[in-house]
């Protein structure tokens, strides 16, 4: 996504409302951008997974990694204060 102030943001689209877009970057940080600040957006044709990540992993380790990442996608967010 390109913003009016010249930033280019990359991540996974988490929310698209009439008011704003929210993406999750590679550090799992959610970034909210008001739609009025969005200059353009495009779907990437490359994965955000680092190249060569699977090299050196056993099939089981790679399967465990994918299961862990899928679990992050489904994990409910905790309220402030951890309660």
C-alpha positions in Angstrom: 0.0 0.0 0.0 1.3 3.5 -0.8 0.3 6.4 1.4 -0.1 10.1 0.7 3.0 10.9 2.7 5.2 8.6 0.5 5.4 5.5 2.7 5.1 2.0 1.1 3.7 -0.5 3.6 3.7 -4.2 3.1 1.7 -6.8 5.1 -1.3 -9.0 5.3 -4.7 -7.2 5.0 -6.5 -7.7 8.3 -9.4 -5.2 7.9 -10.9 -3.1 5.1 -13.6 -0.8 6.3 -15.0 2.4 4.7 -12.8 4.4 7.1 -9.5 2.6 7.1 -7.3 -0.3 6.1 -5.4 -2.4 8.7 -2.5 -4.5 7.7 -0.2 -6.8 9.8 3.4 -6.4 9.0 6.2 -9.0 9.1 6.8 -8.2 12.8 3.1 -9.0 13.5 2.5 -5.3 14.2 -0.9 -4.0 13.1 -0.8 -0.7 11.1 -4.0 1.3 10.6 -4.2 3.7 7.7 -7.2 6.0 7.1 -8.5 5.4 3.6 -8.1 9.1 2.9 -4.3 8.6 3.3 -4.1 5.6 0.9 -2.7 6.6 -2.5 -2.8 3.0 -3.9 -2.7 -0.6 -3.1 -1.7 -3.8 -4.8 -1.7 -7.5 -4.1 1.8 -8.8 -4.1 2.8 -11.7 -6.3 5.5 -12.8 -3.8 5.2 -14.3 -0.4 6.3 -12.4 2.7 7.9 -15.6 3.9 11.7 -15.2 3.7 13.4 -16.9 0.8 15.1 -20.2 1.8 13.3 -20.5 5.1 12.5 -24.1 4.6 16.0 -25.0 3.7 17.7 -26.9 6.5 14.4 -27.8 8.2 13.1 -31.3 8.4 9.7 -32.0 7.0 8.4 -32.2 10.5 10.0 -29.0 11.6 8.5 -27.2 8.6 5.1 -28.7 9.3 5.4 -27.5 12.9 6.3 -24.0 11.7 3.3 -23.8 9.4 1.0 -25.1 12.2 2.4 -22.4 14.6 1.9 -19.7 12.0 -1.7 -20.8 11.3 -2.3 -20.8 15.1 -1.2 -17.1 15.2 -3.8 -16.3 12.6 -6.5 -17.8 14.8 -5.4 -16.8 18.2 -7.8 -14.4 20.0 -6.4 -11.1 21.1 -5.9 -10.6 24.8 -7.3 -7.5 26.5 -4.9 -4.9 27.9 -3.4 -6.0 31.2 -3.5 -9.7 30.2 -6.8 -10.4 31.9 
